[in-house]
Each structure stands twice: as structure tokens, then as C-alpha cells.
């Protein structure tokens, strides 16, 4: 299936490897492609996970309600960024920045295979635009290797970080966390982010396992020792570890680029949404609670979503969006002439994307024609 050419507008997911800020290595010999680092990881952030708590708020199960409420971590993005932001558009739509993060701490240390160095990295970034009426959505994946000018920003601890030119996009998160990531996305797009959702990849693995796995079909063999993935062409019911391997892999298929991995992630998200739609989450109270407990521990939200009641309302607004009503694209980019392992924004076409979202319109096909997209298209589809 072609995630880039789906005719209807669409919703979240994600992952990509960790990266460091700065421009070191940008002048590698033209045409050479760096071998991906073995411990890079990615994860998928799924906004629908909040739906698992919807029935608990009004059941009288007070202990469960407050336990889940206590699981949620939130950050006050609005306070950190102040008023110097794009104007909030009041047309019934919503924009959510969805990030996957790698903290290399706790259970993430085991999954990542690296030391707990106290750092945190953004491995995946997606802008999810939910259209008025909340029956369709568009998702714009931002490649982590995009070279951008990062704006000055203040993090949620009140520390100010200087602007920087010619750095990788994911340096925003590693520099100043959620607030600086939001500030950078708003600077690139000119669009205000209404909400923020982040999940760690150990939580992602557990969510997939508790759902009973996700069915996908691969058209090629996929083998990647670094992400512990070995799939023959065909249909598979992926457990959490395999699903994590799929959304992490860079060189299991294609040319080893982050762009190809984004295509795999987008296809997996559609399979995941289909899986959620096919099972009765609300028919099994124990399963529902287990899923809600895992999901609320895995996510970090903006302060407006930082409670069970808020997540219930948010999830209720997403439940009618199906995979067939998702339009998934990658931000228009081209390979950086100074370094083929990096990409730069194709400004004119990117402007078409941002204008469409700002005006709550479908992203035009011309916005992504002829852009760099990797070569993993059609390798994975919903099972």
C-alpha cells in the first residue's frame, strides 16, 4: 500500500533513530550513505490508547479512576512558550504533535541495548491534523534527519536555549524537551499545536502485546539484526517486540534511510488502527483496565490533556476516525546536497501542506510529488 498516496486525510504513529544536534559530518563524500547506528530506535505513538479509559470515568470505580489519573505525566507547554506563538485557528480542527522518545532509562535501557546516560531523544515526530467533525485526519511525518534552523526556546523548567542554525530536527527535543520540540514544529510550519502526546517505546511494546498483536502483510523478507527483526514475506501477527523491531528498522528494507522507515511506520499505524477496530475493548473489563494502565503509564501529555477526564474527551473525538480516512504523508524534503544522509525542506511544497492544514483542507497531491520519500513503499500493509 502507498502511505503517501492515500486519498483521504489521516492519524498518528511513529518512530525513528536517535540523533545528535549539530552539523558535524555534513560534508561526507557525496553519494556515500552512512551505515545506520545499530542502537537507533523508533516507536509509535498512538493517540487512540486514551480510548481505553473512556468507560472507567463514570463507572463508580473510584480507586481505578484515581490510579489511572496518577499514572499520567504532563508538561505545561503553554506556560513555557508564552504568547509568541502562531494564532490558534478556531475552525473546529485540532493539531497534535505526537512524539516517540528514547530515554535510555529503566525498561527502555533493556530495549535500547545502551547505557542509561540520562539523555532523552525524539525518535519520531508526527503532526496529526484532525479535521472539523473528527471523522478524518491527516498525518505529516517529520524526518528526524531534517536540517533546520532551531528557534530560541524556553523549556518547562524555565531554562532558555539559544537558537541554532543547520542542525537536525530532533535536536530540538534533546536540547529542550517537549516545549522546544513544539516551538520548533510551530516555527517550521507556522501552525499552532493544540496538544502534545509522547510515548516511550517500552510502553509501546507492552500495548501491542496487550492488544494481542497486530496483523501485517510484508511483500519482502525483512531481516535486521540491530532491531531483532526477521520476517519472511507473508502475513504475520506481530507481538510487541516484533512490532517495535518493525518501526525501528532502517536497513531491514530499502536504502537504510529514515524516509523508508517512515513509510513502514505509516503502514503499521493503519494496521494498528484496524486491529483496535476489530476487537471489543469494552467487553472485557480486565483487559480494558490492563490496557488503560499501560497506556497511561506510557504517555506524557500537555497539561490540558493531563487528566483522565481530559483524555476521555480527547479519545471520544478520535474514535470515529478509521484507517481509510487517514491521509499520511512525509513533510516535503529532498536529500541535502552537502550530505546525502540528511534531508532539507522543500519550502514551496511544504508551504502547500501547512496552508492546507491551517485552512482545514485536504493536502493536495502536488505537495508531495517529486519529493524524497525513501524506497520502502508497499513493503508492509495491514494484514
N, C-alpha and C positions, 0 to 999 in steps of 0.2 A: 504494500500500500504506500501511497505517497503522502507523507505528513505535510509536505509543502503545498500540495495542490488540492487539499480537501475543500470543497466548495462552500461549506458552511462555516461560520465563525465558532471557536473552542476553548479548553480549560487546563489546569495545572499539571505539573510534574516536574522531573528533572534530575540532573547531576552532571558533574564534570570534575576534572582533577584539580588538585591544589596547585596554586601558583604563587610566585613571589612578586612583589612590586618592583618597579624599576625597568630600565631599558637594557640591562646587561644582556649581551648575546644577540641584540637585534641585527647585527651585521654579519651573521653567519653566511657562509657562501651561498649564493643564490642557487635554488634548486635542491639544496640538501634539506632533508626533513629530519628533525631531531627524533631519536628513539624515545617514546614516551617513558616517563619515570614509572618504575614498577609499582610504587605505592600510591599513585594518584587514585583518587576515588571520587565517586559521584553518588548522588542519591536523588530520590524522587520525593517531592513534597506534594502531598495530595490534600487539597482543601476539603474534600468530602469527608475526611476522617472525623471532622467535628460532628457529622451527622449521627455518629454512634452514640452521642449523648442526648439526643433530642428527647427521647421518651423518659429520661430519668428526672428531668426538672419538675414534672408535675405528678410524679407517682407517689409522693409522700415518703420516698426512701431518702430521708434527710441525711443519714450518715453517708450513703453513697454519693449523694449530690455534693456534699461539702468535701469529701475525699477527692473527688474528681476536680472540684474547683481549686483545691490546694495543689493539684499537680501542675497547673498551668503556669508557665513563666511568661511574663510580658515586659515590654520595654516602652517607655514613653517617647515615641518618635516625635510627636508634635511639639513637646516641650523642648527637645534637643534642637530641632530645626527652626523653631520660631516662625515668624511670618514671612520670611524671604523665600517663598516657595511659589510654584505655579498656582494659579487660581483654581479652586475646586469647582468643577463643572457640575451644575445641578440639572442633569437631564435624565436621571433615573439609572444611569450606568454606574459601575464601580471598577476601579483599577486596584489590583492587589499585586504587590511584589512578593513572589514566592522564591525563597532561597533554600538550598540544601547546604548544610555546614558540616565541616570536619573539624572536631575539636581535639582529636587525638588524646582524649581523656576517657577514663572509665572503660565501659564496654566498647567504645569507639577505638580505643588503643588496640584491643584484640583484633577488631575487624580490619583496622588500617595496617596492622603489622609494623607500626612505627612507635617510637618512644613518645611518652606524654611530654611534649616540650612546652606545654602551656599556651600554644598558639591556637588560633581558630581561623579557618579558611572557608571561603564561599566556593563551593564546587559547582553550583548550578544556580542560574538566575532566570526567572521567567516572569514576564508581565502578563497577568491574567486580566483581560477586559471582559467583564460580564455586562452584556447589553441590557438596555431597558426591557423590562418584562422578565428578565432572568430565565430565558429559555434557550439562549445560545451564548457562546463566548468565543473570544479569540485569545490565543496564547502566542506571545512573542518571546522566543528564547534568545538570550544574550550570551554569545560565546564568551567564556571566561578569558580567552586569549586575545580579546579585542583591545587594541591600543587606543587609549582615550586620554583626555585631559581631565584629571580628577579635581573637583572643586574643593575649596576650603570647607571644612565641616566641623561641627561640634558633636561629640558622641554623647551617649546617655549618661555618662559620668561627669559631663561638663567640660571635658578636655577638648581644646580646639586643635585641629590637624591642618597643616598647611596644604595649599593646592599643589598639584604636581602635574607636569606635562609628560606625555609619551609613556604612560605606564599601563600595565594590564588592568582590565576592568575589575578583576576580582581582588585587586589590591585595596579597593575601597573598603571591603569588609574586613580584611586582615589589618587595615590601618585603624579604622574607627567603628567597626561593628555595624549593627543594623542601621543606625542613624546615618552613617556615612555611605552605606550601600544605597539607602533610599535617596539621599541627597544626590548621589552620582547618577542614579537612574533618572531622577527628575531633571538633572542638568542635561543629560543626553537626549531625553525625549521631549522635554518641555511640558510633560503631563504630570499632574499631581497624583501620588499614590495614596489611595484612600485607606488601604490596610497593608499589613505586613505579616507574613507567615514564614516560619523557618522550622525545619525538622532536621534531626541528626540521623545519620544512616543506620545506626544500630536500631533506632526506633522504627525506621522504615522496614528493616528485615523482620522485626517482630510482628509488625502489622500485616505483612504479606503472609507470614505463617499462620496468624490467627484467622485470616480470611480463607485459609485452606489452599493457598497458592493462586497463581494467575496463569491462565492458559494462553500460550502464544504459539505461532507457527513461524518457523525460520525457513527461508528458501536456500540457505547455505549452511555448511558447517561453521560453527563459531568456537574457536579454541583460543583461550587467553590464560596462560599460567599465572600472570600477575593478578588477575581478578578471579582466579579459580573457577573459570568457566570452560565447560567442554560440552557443547551441544551439537548433535548431528542434525542435518536438515530434516524438518518434520515438525510435528505438533508436540508440545511439551507443557506439562503442568509445573510451573516453576515455583519452588519454595522460596523462602526469604533469602537464603544465601545465594541461590542461583539468580534470583531477580536482581539482587544487589550487584552480582557479577555482571549481569547484562547491562545495567545502566551505568556501570563503571567502565566497561571495556572501551579502550581506544583502538587497540591494534588487533582485536579479535576478528574484525572485518574491515574492509575498506583501506584507506591510506593512513590510518592511525591518527587522524585529525579529530579535534574536539567537535568539528562540524558534523562528521559522520556519527559520532556518539550521540549528538543531539537528536539526529533522526531516529536512532534506536530508542531513545528516551521517549520521544513523542509517540512512537508506535506503541511502546509499552504502556503509556498512560491510557491510551484508548482501550487496550486490553484490560487494564485495571478497572476502568470505569464500567466496562461490560461485565466484569466479574462481580462488582458491587451490585449492579442492577439485577444480576441473575440469582442472588441469594437473598433469603429473608432474614435480614439482620434483626428485625424486631420480633421474630417468632421464637427466639431463644434468649432469655434474659441473661443467662450466664455468659454466653458468647458475646452478647452485646456489651455487657459490663467489661469483660476482659479486653475487648477491642477499644472501648472508650478509655479504659485505664491506660492502656499502652499509648493510644493516640495523644491523650492529654499530657502524658509524660514526655512525649517526643517533640511536641511543638513549643515554639516561642512565638508570641503574637505581639502586635502593637497593643497599647493599653486599652484601646476601645474594644478589642476582642478578648481581653484578658479575664473573662469570667465565663462560667457555664452558660448563663443566660444569654450573653452576647454571642457565644459560639453557636448556641441553639438557633438564634435568629439568623445568623450568617449562614449556617448549614441549610436552614429551611429555604433560603433564597437560591441555593445551588442545586437542590435535589432534582429539579426538573430538567437539568442540562444533561443530555445524553452524548455519547461519543460521536454520534452522527451530526450533532450540532456544535462541533468544535472545529475551529479553524486554527491549525498550528503552523506557525512559520518561524523562521530564524531571522533575526534582525539583519537587514541587508548589509552584507560585508563583502570585501574582496581580500585576497591574500596581500599582505604587506610586502611591497617591493624590496624593503630593506631586510626582511626576514620572513621566509616562507612558512615559518612555524607560528606566525602571528597573523592577525587579520585587522583591517581597518574598516571603519564605517563608510558605506556608500551613501553619502549625505542626501542626495536628491531623492533616492528611493526610500531611504529611511524616513524622510520627511513625509512621504505618502502614507507610510504606516502610522506615524504619530498623528497626522491630520485626521486619518480615518478613525482612530480610537478617540481622539478628542471630540469628534463630532458624532460618535456612536454609530459609525458606518462600518460596513464590511471592508476589510483590507483588500485593495484592488490587486488583481493578478500582476499588473505591471510593476508593483512594488518589489517583487521578488524575482522577476525574470532576469536571467543572466548573472545572478549573484552567486558567490561561493557557498556551496551547501554541503560539501563532502560527498562521499560516494557509497553511503550505506542505505540509500533509499530502497524500500521494498524488501529489505532483508528480513525484517520482523513485522508481523501483523497480528491482530487479535486472533486468538485461536478459534 
